[in-house]
Amino acid sequence: MDDAKAGPRDAVPPRARAAAQVDDAPLRLARTRAARALLTALALTSLGVAILGLFIPGLPSTEFVLLAAWAAAKGSPRLHAWLLGHRVFGPMLYNWHHGRMVSRRAKWSATAAMTVCAGVLLYGMHRPWLAYAAIACMACVLAWLWRRPEPPAS
């Protein structure tokens, strides 16, 4: 294909494009260029925070990946396709889009991270009631998370 005739869809790698077509519904982009730029910035920032969450106990990553996918779907089809085609983020997003499913591995990882965070809070907080409040929030999130269905074993 001639580079002069290449459209934005052609900039997306074929593997990512195939992964992006898991839903039949077309992406609904934001109407203005400024809104798309802000949504793309939100997606990139959320993705950065999600990557930090892999290394910082207590900082969630799954929620920020979901936020990044939502913002990218409205602001940058290329970034959205890349996220869906990614070897780490893709399966998680696919499971979420197809039944709000969370893998058992992700559940155990979140449980371990929140347990470590709870221990750090109990050890390092000068006001125990703040630690208890944070631990109660984490317990609610874990209760919700463990109630999510799991994808079928492959």
C-alpha positions in Angstrom: 0.0 0.0 0.0 1.3 3.5 -0.9 2.3 5.5 2.2 0.4 8.5 1.0 -2.8 6.5 1.0 -2.2 4.9 4.4 -4.8 5.8 7.0 -4.7 5.7 10.8 -5.9 2.1 10.8 -2.8 1.0 8.8 -0.5 2.3 11.6 -1.8 -0.4 13.9 0.1 -3.7 13.8 -2.0 -6.6 12.4 -1.8 -8.7 15.6 -3.1 -5.7 17.7 -5.8 -4.9 15.1 -7.0 -8.5 15.3 -7.1 -8.3 19.1 -8.9 -5.0 19.0 -11.7 -6.6 17.0 -12.8 -8.9 19.8 -15.9 -6.8 20.3 -18.3 -6.3 17.5 -19.2 -2.7 18.6 -17.1 0.0 16.9 -15.0 2.3 19.1 -16.8 5.7 19.8 -14.1 8.3 19.7 -14.4 11.6 21.4 -15.7 14.3 19.0 -13.0 17.0 19.3 -9.3 16.7 18.8 -8.7 18.3 22.3 -10.9 15.7 24.0 -9.1 12.9 22.2 -5.7 14.4 23.3 -6.9 14.6 26.9 -8.2 11.1 26.9 -5.0 9.8 25.3 -3.0 11.6 28.0 -5.2 10.0 30.7 -4.7 6.6 29.1 -0.9 7.0 29.1 -0.8 8.4 32.6 -3.1 5.5 33.9 -0.8 3.0 32.1 2.2 4.5 33.8 0.6 4.3 37.2 -0.4 0.7 36.5 3.2 -0.1 35.7 4.3 1.6 38.9 1.7 -0.5 40.7 3.6 -3.6 39.7 6.5 -2.5 41.9 4.8 -0.5 44.6 2.9 -2.6 47.2 -0.7 -1.3 47.7 -0.8 0.7 44.4 -3.4 -1.2 42.2 -2.5 -1.9 38.6 -5.6 -3.7 37.3 -7.9 -0.7 37.8 -5.5 1.6 36.1 -5.1 -0.7 33.1 -8.9 -0.8 32.8 -9.0 3.0 33.0 -6.3 3.2 30.4 -8.2 0.9 28.1 -11.4 2.9 28.5 -9.6 6.3 27.8 -7.7 4.9 24.9 -10.8 3.5 23.3 -12.2 7.0 23.3 -9.0 8.9 22.5 -6.6 6.7 20.6 -7.6 3.6 18.6 -3.9 2.7 18.1 -3.2 2.7 21.8 -6.3 0.8 22.5 -5.4 -1.8 19.9 -1.9 -2.0 21.4 -3.3 -2.6 24.9 -5.7 -5.3 23.6 -2.8 -7.0 21.7 -0.3 -6.8 24.6 0.8 -10.1 26.0 0.2 -9.0 29.6 -2.6 -6.5 29.4 -4.5 -8.1 26.5 -5.8 -11.2 28.2 -6.8 -9.3 31.3 -8.8 -6.8 29.2 -10.3 -9.5 27.1 -11.5 -11.3 30.2 -12.9 -8.1 31.7 -14.7 -7.1 28.4 -16.2 -10.6 28.1 -18.0 -11.2 31.4 -16.1 -9.0 34.0 -13.9 -12.0 34.7 -10.7 -11.8 36.7 -8.1 -14.6 36.7 -7.3 -16.5 39.9 -3.7 -15.5 39.5 -4.7 -11.8 39.5 -6.9 -12.4 42.5 -4.0 -14.0 44.5 -1.6 -11.3 43.4 -3.9 -8.6 44.6 -4.5 -10.4 47.9 -0.7 -10.8 48.4 -0.1 -7.1 47.6 -2.8 -5.9 49.9 -1.6 -8.1 52.7 1.9 -6.7 52.4 0.4 -3.2 52.3 -1.7 -3.9 55.4 1.4 -5.1 57.3 3.3 -1.9 56.3 0.4 0.2 57.4 0.1 -1.5 60.7 3.8 -1.3 61.4 4.3 2.3 60.2 1.2 4.3 60.9 1.2 6.6 63.9 -2.5 6.7 64.0 -3.8 3.1 64.0 -7.4 4.1 63.1 -6.1 5.3 59.7 -4.5 1.9 59.1 -7.7 0.2 60.1 -9.7 2.3 57.7 -7.4 1.6 54.9 -7.4 -2.1 55.7 -11.2 -2.1 55.8 -11.2 -0.6 52.3 -8.8 -3.2 51.0 -10.9 -5.9 52.6 -14.0 -4.6 50.7 -12.1 -4.5 47.4 -10.8 -8.1 48.0 -14.3 -9.3 48.8 -15.6 -7.7 45.6 -12.7 -9.1 43.6 -13.0 -12.7 44.8 -16.7 -12.6 43.9 -15.8 -11.8 40.2 -16.1 -14.9 37.9 -12.9 -16.5 36.7 -12.2 -17.3 33.0 -12.5 -20.9 32.0 -9.2 -22.9 32.2 -7.5 -23.2 28.9 
